[in-house]
Amino acid sequence: MNCRLALTMLLIGLGSATRGAENPTQYRKLPVGVYIDKMKAGWIGQMVGVGWGGPTEFHAKGIIMPDSALPEWKPELVNQFHQDDIYVEMTFMRSLEQYGLDVPIRQAGIDFANSGYPLWHANKAGRTNLRNGIAPPDSGHPRFNKHADDIDYQIEADFSGLVAPGMPNIAIKMGETFGRLMNYGDGLYAGQFIGGMYSEAFFSDDIFRIVEAGLRCIPAESQYAGMVRDVLEEYRANSTDWEKAWQRVESKYHRSPEFSHGLCSGPGGDGEYSIDVKLNGAYILIGLLYGNRDFDRTIKISTRCGQDSDCNPSNSAGVLFTTVGFAGLPDRFKSALDPTGKFSHTPYDFPTLVEVSKKIVRQALQQSGGRIETDTSGNEVFVIPVLSPKPSCFEQSCKPGPELNVRFSADEQQRIKPPQETK
């Protein structure tokens, strides 16, 4: 199936790749209590990573940040309710809560258009397109969005794996619904990769295995997949020298015009800014792999790699914390959490977010052909079929396919009434 046909099917509601795709012979079991514990930890990890890295954002560009530049962790830093790394996901969660797992992409676009929080880069361009009547997926197409390879869906795709444990095709599908609002090509695949890692993190604490699971969720010929393979290769060769891995990434994905052709971020060097998804995605992986499952080390490495140094540790910490679970986290990461804090421009506080996640995961289980059993103690257990990931079709932002020329109808446009944007 070509990309244009696949996107057309998505627009008319025929895009689900999870029903009837295979007859699984293997299942994995996940006690519901364990799911909740790990899901909560994944949300906390994002908040910790962005809170710790926040003061350093874009202070180190094309250089490794000195360890002395990192702030000291303070427990109250977990309360990150006004970070785009977190609050954009809440809009997507709200769409899923209201309309279900098969929420139409046009409805997702209307919901995103009506958000009131501040945005930047692909998110801002995509939302502006939507408000101007350019419907998805054109809102993320490079013709209309000159940030299509930026990191935006990467930083907000965590939700897609946190509500799809062991169900990578659900995470891939959510990328097709939500990632296309603002991204294309590698910008889309990055989020599907992140979702795939989270999906596996419920079943494994082996970071190498988790990264490989994410890799299977994206087209192998994409440059983002090539970046993942480069980092894995470097780690296999030398699992202790993360700065050497950083140098390899810097040389190829920041300085080389062959791999730094992003619409927004071109080739750069010392002191030069890049929001390109491949470069910043590599920093997530370097933290995860070379952090060796140490909370502080993982976050610090992803932060010290530089560039968008709060988004990247938010992703790496979220994946790592998911493998551990809320009960296993040190108190310094959760003791000061404010349960009444509301995520910007959303109805969600942390307890509400947990409850909504618990609701959506059951829809994901049903759509994936799974079931719920009861163990000998009377506790619910998710029984999840093992299905092979089915990546989206291959496309490149530097050589995009044709746009679909889709626009919102007059009735849909009347439903787009964004509030005045506030901080």
N, C-alpha and C positions, 0 to 999 in steps of 0.2 A: 504494500500500500504506500503510495507517495504521500508526502507531507500535506499537500493541499487537500487531498481526499480525506486524510485523517483529521485535519482541522475542520473540514466541512462536517464530518460525522460528529465531531465534538460539539459543534454549534447546534446541531439538530438533535442532540441527546443520544447519539448512538456510540459514544466514545468509551463506554466502559469495557475494559479489557479483563475484568476480574470474574465475570460470571460465565461459567461453562467453558472456560479456556482450557482446562485440563481436568483429568480425573486423578486427583492426588492419591498416592499410595502411602504417603507419610504425613504424620501430623506432629505438631509440637504442643505441649501442654504448658499453660501459664496460669498458675493460681491467680484469681482476681485480686486477692490481697497483695500479691507480689507485683502485679501490674500497677496497682495504685501507688505503691511505695516507689517504684522506679519512675513512673510518670511524674510524680511530685518532684523527685530529685532532678529530673530533666528540666523542668521549669525553673527550679532553684538554680541549677547550674548556669543557665542563661543569665539569670539576674546577677549571680556572683561574678561571672566573667565580664559582663559589661560594666558592672559597678567598679570592679577592681581596675579594669583597663581604661575606663572612661577619661580620667584626667590626662592620659597620654595620647589621645586620639590625634593622629597625623603629626605628632611631634618628631617622629623618626621616619624619614622618607628616603628610601634607597640606602639606608644604613641600619646597622643593628643598634638597637637602643641599649645604652648602658644599664646594667642592673640597678645602679644607684638612682636612676630616673623613675623607677617604679614606686608608686605610693605604698604605704603600709596598709595591709588589709584591716578594715574595721567592720565589725559585725553589722552595723547599721547600713553599710553600703549595699546590702542585699536588696534594699527597698528601691528598686529601679522601676518605677511606674511611669516614667516619662522619657523612655528611650525608644527610638524607632526600631531597635533590635528586638523589642518586646511587643510594643503596642500594635504594630501592623498585623501581627499574627492574630490578635484578638478580634480584629474585623473579620478575618477569615473564619475564625472559630464561631463567631456570631452568625455568619452566613450558613455554616454547617448546622448550627443549633436550630436555626429558624427554618431552613429549607431541606435539610438532610444531606446525605453524602453525595447525592446526585444533583446538587444545586447547579442550575444552568450557569454557564460562564457569563452570560449577559447579566444575570442577576448578581453574580459575584462582582461584576464590573460596576453595577449601579451602587452596590453597598460600599465598595471602595471609593467610588466617586463622592459619596456622601460622608466620608470620614472628615474629621475636623482638625486632626493633629498636623504638625509641621512635617514636611517630607523633603527629600533631596534626591537628585540624580534620577535613576530609572523610575523609582516610585513616584517622584514628583511629576516627571514627564508623562508617565503612564496615566496618573490621575488627571492631569491637565487634559490629555487626549480624551479620556472618558467624559470629563465635564464638557468638553467641546463637541461631543457627539460621536467621536471615533470609538466604535465598539471593539471589544476584544474578539479575536486576538490581535487585531491591527494596532491596538493601543500599545503593544509591546514590540511591534515590528520595526526594524531599523529605519524604514522609510519615514516613520512618524516619531520614532523614539531614538535619539542619538546617544542613549545610555543603555542600550539593550544588552550589552556585555558587562555592565556594572554589577556590583555584588548584591543588589537589593533583594532578589528572591532568595539568594543564599542565606542572608542574615535572618530571614523570617520564615524559613521552611521547616524549622524545628518541629512545629506543631504537627506536620504531616506524618512524621514518624512516631511522635508521642501518642497519637491516637490510632496507630496502625502497627502494633507490635507483631513482628514476624510476618507482616503483610506488605511487602515492598511494592506490589502493584497498586495498592491504595495510595501510597506515597507518590508514586509516579503519576497516577491519575490526578491527584491534587495539584501537582505541578502544572498539568495541562489546564486545570481550571483556574488556579490562582496565580501561578508563575507567569502565565501568558498575559496577565493584566499589564505587566511592566517589563518583561524580559523576553529574550529570544535566544536560540542557540545555546552557547555555553552559559549564558546568564540563567537560562531555564534549567539546564542540566545540573548546574551547581546545586540548586535547591533540591532536585530529585536525588542527587548524591547524598546530600545532608539527610534528607528524609530516610533514605535507605540505610544509612549508618545508624540512625536512631532506632529504626525498626529492628535491626539486628542486635542492638545494645541491650535489649530485653532478654536476650538468650545467651549472650557471650560477654566475657570481660577481656577477651583477647583483641586488643586494638587492631592488630594486623588483619585479623579475620573480619572485624567490623568494617575496616576501610575497604577490604576486598568486596564485601557485601554491597557497600555503597557503589563501588565501581561497576558492579553488574547491573546497576539500575540506569546506566546512561550509555549512549552510543559509543562503542569502542573506538570509532574513528574520530571522535571529537577531540579538540585540543585540550579540553578540560580533563578528559580521560587520560590523555597523554601526560598531562601534568601529574595526575595521581600516580601513574606508573613510574614517572621519574622520581618522585619522592619515595615511593616504596623501594625502588631500586637502590637509591642512595642509602636508605635505612638498612637494607639487607647488607650492603657493602660495609657500612660503618654505623652501628647503632648507638654510638655515644657522642659523635661530633655533630651536633645540630647546626652549628654555625657553618660547617662545610656544606650541609644540605641547603642552607639559606643562600650561600654563595652560588650554588648551581641554579637555584630558582631565580635569583636576582639576574644572573647572566642571561638566562633563556627567556624568562617571562616578564622581565622589566626592561632590559636593555636591547633585546633583539627585536627588530621590526617584523620578523617573521611570526613572532608569537606575542607581540605587544601592539597589535594593530587595532586595539579596541576603539570603538567609536568615540568614547570620551577620553580614555587614557592611552596615549600612544607611547612609543619607546621613551624611556627615561633613564635616570642614573642618580648619583648622589644628590640628595636634597630635592628630588623631584617626586611629585605627587602621583599616585596611581590608585584608582578605585576599581581596576580591572579584576574580574572575578577569578581568573586563574591565579594571579599573583597572591591575592588575599586568601584564596582557597588553599593554596600551598601552605600558608602560615597556620591555618587551622590544623592541617595534617602534621606539620612539623611539631607543633605543640602536643598533639595527641600521641604521636609515635615516640618522640624523644622524651616526652614527659614521663614515660615509663609508669603510668597509672598513679603518679603522685599528683595530688590536687594542685598544690602550689606551683610545682615545677611546670605542669602542663599549661596553666594559665600564664605564668611568667614567660615561658618560651613563646607562646603565641603572641603575647603582648610585645615582647622585645623584638620580634620580627619586624614590627613597625607598621607603617601605613595605617589602615583602619583598625587600630590596635585596641578597640573595645568590642567591635563586632566579632573579630576573629576569635578571641578568647571566650566570648559568649557561646559560640558554636562548639569549640573544643571542650569547654567545661560542661556544657549541656550533655554532650554525648558521654563523656567520662562519668559524670554524676549519675546518669541513667543506669550505667552498668553496676553502680554501687547500691543505689536505693536511698531513700530519704532517711531511713533508720540508721544507715551506716555512715551518714555524713557527720563530720565534726560539728559540734554545737556552734562553733564560731561562724559557720556558714548559714545557720538557720535560726539561731536563738533570738535574733532581733527582728525577724520577719514581722511586718505589720499586716495582720490578716484583714484589716479594714481598708488598706490602701487600694485605690482604684486605678487601674491602668488607664492611661490618658484617653479620653473621649470614648470609653467603653463602659458597659455595665458591670465589668468583671473586677472583683477582688480575687485574691489567691484562692480562698475556699470555693468560690463560685467557679473559677477556672477549672479546678479539680473536678467538680461535679459535672461540668459540661464535657470535659474530656472523658469521664466515665460513661457518659451517654453516647458520645460519638463512637467510641471504640466498639460498642456493641453493634452499631450499624455496620462498621467496618468488618466485624467478624461475620455477620450475616451475609454481607455482600461477597465476602471471600469464600463462602461455603463452609465456614466453621460452625461450631456449636458450643454449648455450655453444658458441662457435666458437673456433678456434685461428688466430692470425694467422701471418704469414709467418715470424716468429721462434720459433714454437712456444708462444707465451703465450696463456693463456685470455682470452677476451673475453665478457662478458655481452652478449647481444642482447636488449634489453628492449622489449616492445611499448608503443606510446604509446596509452594508454587514458584516456578521459575520467573524471575523478573522479566518484564517485557518493556524494554526502553522505548522512549519516544523516537520518532524518525529523526534522522540526522539532518541538521541544517547549520549554517554558519552566518553569524552576523556580518562578517566581512564580505560574504557572497550570498546575500539573502535570497530566498525564493520570492515569488510574487506575493504581494499582499492580497487579502480577500476583498478589500473595499467594502467592509461592513460598517454600517452606521446604526446608531440607535434610532428607533422609530420616534415619532412625535410623542406618543404616549409614554415611551420609556424616558425620553428626555424630560418630560414633565415630572417624572419621579426622582430626578436628580436635583436635589435642593441642598447643597452642602452648607453647613454652618460656617460662620466666620471663623477662619483659622486662628487658633490661639496656641500659645506655648503650653 
